[in-house]
Amino acid sequence: MLSHNALVVVADGHGAVLFRNTARHGIELQESERIGPKHLQDESQGRQPEETTPRDEDEATFAKQLVEKLNTMVLQNKVDELAVIADPSTLGNMRKHYHKMLQEKLVKEVPKTLTSAPGEQIADALRD
């Protein structure tokens, strides 16, 4: 079960929605922020293998930049508990960049594409 004020990140290779759990007991999600590639700094673009398509590269870059933002939030003590829901490819890219402190706050990962799903469907995925 998620704690009160836990951060829930729902992402794919093109965007992310951040929610906070507002329920004292159970899960009630309130959207706190929407993030697209233009919201994140492009400070660190690593070289991708030659067979990578521009789309794959963009998605990997977005995942890395999103995790850098999450890592910063964790290190600034803005996150007590974290749940991540992302399509399997994005989740795999995100995992490569988790800071040790973020890993300690991570309580759930769900490999699903739910970025345009309603809050109740996202809450159901967290309960499974």
C-alpha positions as CSV (number, residue, x, y, z in Angstrom):
1,M,0.0,0.0,0.0
2,L,1.2,3.5,-0.8
3,S,1.8,5.9,2.0
4,H,0.1,9.3,2.2
5,N,1.9,11.8,-0.1
6,A,3.8,9.1,-2.0
7,L,4.9,10.2,-5.5
8,V,3.5,8.3,-8.4
9,V,5.1,8.7,-11.8
10,V,3.3,7.5,-14.9
11,A,5.6,7.7,-17.9
12,D,6.2,6.7,-21.5
13,G,8.9,7.8,-23.9
14,H,7.2,11.1,-24.7
15,G,5.8,12.4,-21.4
16,A,5.1,11.8,-17.8
17,V,2.5,12.7,-15.3
18,L,3.3,13.1,-11.6
19,F,0.7,12.4,-8.9
20,R,0.6,12.5,-5.2
21,N,-1.4,10.0,-3.1
22,T,-3.8,12.2,-1.1
23,A,-5.4,9.3,0.8
24,R,-4.5,8.6,4.4
25,H,-5.4,4.9,3.8
26,G,-5.7,3.5,0.3
27,I,-5.0,5.3,-3.0
28,E,-6.4,8.6,-4.2
29,L,-4.2,10.2,-6.8
30,Q,-4.1,14.0,-7.4
31,E,-2.1,15.2,-10.4
32,S,0.7,17.5,-9.5
33,E,2.7,18.0,-12.7
34,R,2.8,17.1,-16.4
35,I,6.3,16.7,-18.0
36,G,7.2,16.6,-21.7
37,P,10.6,16.5,-23.3
38,K,10.6,20.3,-23.6
39,H,10.3,20.6,-19.7
40,L,13.6,18.8,-19.1
41,Q,17.1,20.0,-19.7
42,D,19.0,18.3,-22.5
43,E,22.3,18.5,-20.6
44,S,23.5,15.0,-21.0
45,Q,23.0,13.1,-24.2
46,G,25.0,9.9,-24.3
47,R,25.9,8.2,-27.5
48,Q,23.5,5.5,-28.6
49,P,24.4,2.4,-30.6
50,E,24.4,2.9,-34.4
51,E,21.2,0.8,-34.9
52,T,19.2,3.1,-32.6
53,T,16.5,5.0,-34.4
54,P,16.0,8.7,-33.6
55,R,12.7,7.9,-32.0
56,D,14.4,5.3,-29.7
57,E,17.1,7.8,-28.9
58,D,14.6,10.5,-28.0
59,E,12.7,8.1,-25.8
60,A,15.9,6.9,-24.0
61,T,17.0,10.6,-23.5
62,F,13.6,11.5,-22.1
63,A,13.6,8.6,-19.7
64,K,17.1,9.5,-18.5
65,Q,16.2,13.2,-18.0
66,L,13.0,12.2,-16.2
67,V,15.0,10.0,-13.8
68,E,17.6,12.8,-13.3
69,K,14.6,15.1,-12.2
70,L,13.3,12.3,-9.9
71,N,16.8,11.7,-8.4
72,T,17.1,15.4,-7.6
73,M,13.6,15.4,-5.9
74,V,14.7,12.4,-3.8
75,L,18.0,14.0,-2.9
76,Q,16.2,17.2,-1.9
77,N,13.9,15.1,0.4
78,K,10.8,15.9,-1.6
79,V,9.9,12.2,-2.0
80,D,9.3,9.8,0.9
81,E,7.9,7.0,-1.3
82,L,7.9,6.4,-5.0
83,A,5.9,4.3,-7.4
84,V,6.7,4.2,-11.2
85,I,4.4,3.1,-13.9
86,A,5.9,3.1,-17.4
87,D,5.8,1.1,-20.6
88,P,8.4,-1.7,-20.4
89,S,10.9,0.0,-22.7
90,T,10.8,3.3,-20.8
91,L,11.0,1.5,-17.5
92,G,14.1,-0.3,-18.6
93,N,15.7,2.9,-19.7
94,M,14.7,4.6,-16.4
95,R,16.2,1.8,-14.2
96,K,19.6,2.4,-15.7
97,H,19.7,5.8,-14.1
98,Y,18.2,5.3,-10.7
99,H,20.2,6.9,-7.9
100,K,20.8,4.6,-4.9
101,M,18.6,6.9,-2.7
102,L,15.8,6.7,-5.3
103,Q,16.0,2.9,-5.3
104,E,15.5,3.0,-1.5
105,K,12.4,5.1,-1.9
106,L,11.0,3.0,-4.7
107,V,8.1,0.8,-3.5
108,K,6.5,-0.3,-6.7
109,E,7.2,-0.5,-10.5
110,V,4.4,-1.4,-12.9
111,P,5.4,-2.2,-16.6
112,K,2.3,-0.8,-18.3
113,T,1.5,2.1,-20.6
114,L,-1.0,4.2,-18.7
115,T,0.0,7.8,-19.4
116,S,-3.4,8.7,-20.8
117,A,-5.4,6.5,-18.4
118,P,-7.8,8.0,-15.8
119,G,-6.6,8.2,-12.2
120,E,-8.8,5.3,-11.1
121,Q,-7.2,2.9,-13.6
122,I,-3.7,4.1,-12.5
123,A,-4.7,3.5,-8.8
124,D,-6.0,0.0,-9.8
125,A,-2.6,-0.8,-11.4
126,L,-0.9,0.2,-8.2
127,R,-3.2,-2.1,-6.1
128,D,-2.4,-5.2,-8.3
